[in-house]
């Protein structure tokens, strides 16, 4: 039996969003024969008001820190143990045998360490077709789908934990650059189907919340990967924080 740790980041701010998370869990558990593939599901829930609620058939944790995409994923990495780990948004729909298809891709290419499944909603819009083989590359959203990526755990022995400067936006771009830097293979597996119900999780964010999740990370990404000088990064960071404070005050 193959075992996969599935890390789901959830923000169940209301009943509707709690249902989104539960639907993802339900479709995940129904997607494979449990005698062949076992999902150990860890839900990392941002809404502390739900505590101590546990989603059925999962381990549910409520971190003490505020939401940070990569920090929460790192909680998942360090708090689980299986040889395979899948990182997921909560607004996903898992199709039958999606994980089996990814295992097939790993078996056919022993050097492959990182994958994303095919989204029938998004990928056709950029000219990618289902069942067209494995597409190798590092293009964000096309090859590397930040909403769902499935890896061999030993990848983290090579790249270390995820950079917690990235609270949400640019986390996938940083991951892509990191894989390239370490010459680690990644592929979009087009016969593994997981649909991303794009926008549900972030639709209710305020302008201030969106600014917090975007501006600081943009300038850090520029500093880290585009080699912008450190004083310019600090200046841009402080200016971003000032804009956020202004949003706070009305």
C-alpha positions in Angstrom: 0.0 0.0 0.0 1.2 3.5 -0.9 0.7 6.2 1.7 0.5 9.9 1.1 0.5 12.8 3.5 -2.0 15.3 2.2 -1.7 18.8 3.6 -4.8 21.0 3.1 -4.7 24.7 4.1 -8.2 25.9 5.0 -9.7 29.2 6.0 -13.3 28.2 7.0 -14.4 31.8 7.8 -18.1 30.8 7.4 -20.3 27.7 6.8 -19.9 28.0 3.0 -16.1 27.9 3.2 -16.2 25.0 5.7 -18.2 23.1 3.2 -15.6 23.8 0.5 -12.9 22.3 2.7 -15.1 19.3 3.5 -16.0 18.7 -0.1 -12.3 18.6 -1.0 -11.7 16.1 1.7 -14.6 14.0 0.6 -13.6 13.9 -3.0 -10.0 13.1 -2.0 -11.0 10.1 0.1 -13.3 8.8 -2.6 -10.7 9.2 -5.4 -8.7 6.0 -4.8 -9.1 2.5 -3.6 -8.2 2.7 0.2 -6.7 -0.8 0.0 -4.1 0.5 -2.5 -3.6 4.1 -1.6 -4.0 5.6 1.9 -4.3 9.3 2.4 -3.2 10.7 5.8 -5.0 14.0 5.7 -3.7 17.0 7.8 -5.9 20.1 7.7 -4.3 23.3 8.8 -7.2 25.5 9.7 -6.8 29.3 10.0 -10.1 30.1 11.6 -9.3 29.7 15.3 -12.9 30.1 16.2 -13.6 26.6 14.9 -11.3 25.0 17.5 -11.5 22.2 18.6 -13.5 21.0 15.6 -11.8 18.2 13.6 -12.8 17.5 10.0 -13.9 13.9 9.7 -11.2 11.4 8.7 -8.4 14.0 9.2 -6.1 15.4 11.8 -7.0 19.1 12.1 -4.6 21.6 13.7 -4.9 25.3 14.5 -1.5 27.0 14.4 -1.0 29.8 17.0 0.6 32.1 14.4 -1.3 34.1 11.8 -1.7 32.7 8.3 1.5 32.3 6.3 1.3 30.0 3.3 4.8 28.6 3.4 5.0 28.5 7.2 1.8 26.5 7.3 3.1 24.1 4.6 6.3 23.7 6.7 4.1 22.8 9.7 2.7 20.0 7.4 6.2 18.9 6.3 7.6 18.7 9.8 4.4 17.2 11.3 4.1 14.2 8.9 6.3 11.3 7.9 5.2 9.4 4.8 7.5 9.2 1.7 5.1 11.2 -0.4 3.5 14.5 0.4 0.8 16.5 -1.4 0.2 20.2 -0.7 -3.3 21.4 -1.4 -5.6 24.4 -1.3 -9.0 23.7 0.2 -10.9 24.6 -3.0 -10.1 21.5 -5.0 -12.0 18.6 -6.5 -10.1 15.3 -6.7 -11.0 13.1 -9.6 -10.8 9.2 -9.6 -7.3 7.7 -9.7 -5.5 11.0 -9.8 -2.8 9.9 -7.3 -2.3 6.5 -9.2 -1.5 8.5 -12.3 1.2 10.5 -10.4 2.7 7.3 -9.0 2.8 6.0 -12.6 4.8 9.1 -13.6 7.2 8.6 -10.7 7.7 5.0 -11.7 8.4 5.9 -15.3 10.9 8.6 -14.4 13.0 7.8 -11.3 14.5 11.3 -11.4 11.1 13.0 -11.2 10.6 14.5 -7.7 7.9 17.1 -8.0 4.6 17.1 -9.9 1.3 18.9 -10.3 -2.0 17.3 -11.5 -4.0 18.6 -14.5 -6.8 21.1 -13.8 -9.6 20.6 -16.4 -10.8 24.2 -15.6 -7.5 26.1 -16.0 -5.0 24.1 -18.1 -7.1 24.0 -21.4 -7.2 27.8 -21.3 -3.4 27.9 -21.8 -3.3 25.3 -24.6 -2.6 22.3 -22.5 -4.7 19.2 -23.1 -5.6 16.2 -20.9 -3.8 12.9 -21.4 -1.0 14.5 -23.4 1.8 13.1 -21.4 4.0 14.6 -18.8 5.0 18.3 -19.4 8.3 19.1 -17.8 9.1 22.6 -16.8 8.9 25.3 -14.2 6.3 27.8 -15.5 4.0 28.8 -12.7 0.4 27.8 -13.1 1.1 25.9 -16.3 3.6 23.4 -14.9 3.8 24.3 -11.3 0.2 24.6 -9.9 0.6 26.2 -6.4 -2.9 25.0 -5.5 -1.8 21.4 -5.7 1.7 19.9 -5.9 2.8 16.3 -5.1 6.4 15.5 -4.2 8.7 12.9 -2.9 9.5 13.9 0.7 13.3 13.6 0.2 13.1 16.7 -2.0 13.3 18.7 1.2 16.7 17.1 2.0 17.9 18.9 -1.1 16.0 22.3 -1.0 15.3 22.6 2.7 12.0 23.9 4.1 10.0 26.5 2.2 10.9 30.1 2.5 8.5 31.6 5.1 9.0 35.2 3.8 6.4 34.2 1.2 3.1 34.5 3.1 1.0 33.6 0.0 1.6 35.2 -3.4 4.9 34.4 -5.1 5.3 31.2 -3.0 4.8 29.1 -6.1 7.3 31.3 -8.1 9.9 30.9 -5.3 9.3 27.1 -5.3 9.8 27.1 -9.1 13.0 29.0 -8.9 14.3 26.8 -6.1 13.7 23.6 -8.2 15.5 25.2 -11.1 18.4 26.2 -8.9 18.8 22.6 -7.6 18.1 21.1 -11.1 15.2 19.1 -9.7 12.7 17.7 -12.2 9.1 18.9 -12.1 6.2 17.8 -14.4 2.6 18.5 -15.0 1.0 15.1 -15.1 -1.9 15.5 -17.6 -3.7 12.2 -16.8 -3.9 13.0 -13.1 -7.0 15.2 -12.6 -7.6 17.6 -9.7 -9.8 20.6 -10.5 -9.1 24.0 -8.9 -12.2 26.0 -8.1 -10.1 29.1 -8.6 -10.9 32.2 -6.5 -13.2 30.8 -3.9 -10.7 30.9 -1.1 -9.6 34.5 -1.7 -12.9 36.1 -3.0 -13.8 37.6 0.3 -10.5 39.2 1.1 -10.5 42.9 1.9 -8.3 45.3 -0.1 -6.0 45.5 2.9 -5.6 41.7 3.2 -4.8 41.4 -0.5 -2.2 44.2 -0.3 -0.6 42.5 2.7 -0.4 39.2 0.8 1.0 40.7 -2.4 3.2 43.8 -2.1 5.7 42.7 0.5 6.2 39.3 -1.2 6.8 40.9 -4.6 9.6 43.1 -3.3 11.2 40.2 -1.4 11.0 38.0 -4.5 12.8 40.8 -6.5 15.5 41.0 -3.9 16.0 37.2 -3.6 15.9 36.1 -7.2 16.4 39.3 -9.3 19.3 40.4 -7.2 17.9 43.9 -6.4 20.0 45.5 -3.8 19.2 45.2 -0.1 18.6 48.9 0.7 16.1 49.1 -2.2 14.3 46.0 -0.8 14.1 47.6 2.7 12.8 50.8 1.2 10.1 49.1 -0.9 9.2 46.9 2.1 8.7 49.9 4.4 6.7 51.7 1.7 4.4 48.6 1.4 3.9 48.5 5.1 3.0 52.2 5.1 0.4 51.5 2.4 -1.1 48.7 4.5 -1.2 51.0 7.6 -3.1 53.6 5.5 -5.6 50.9 4.6 -6.0 50.1 8.3 -6.8 53.7 9.0 -9.5 54.0 6.5 
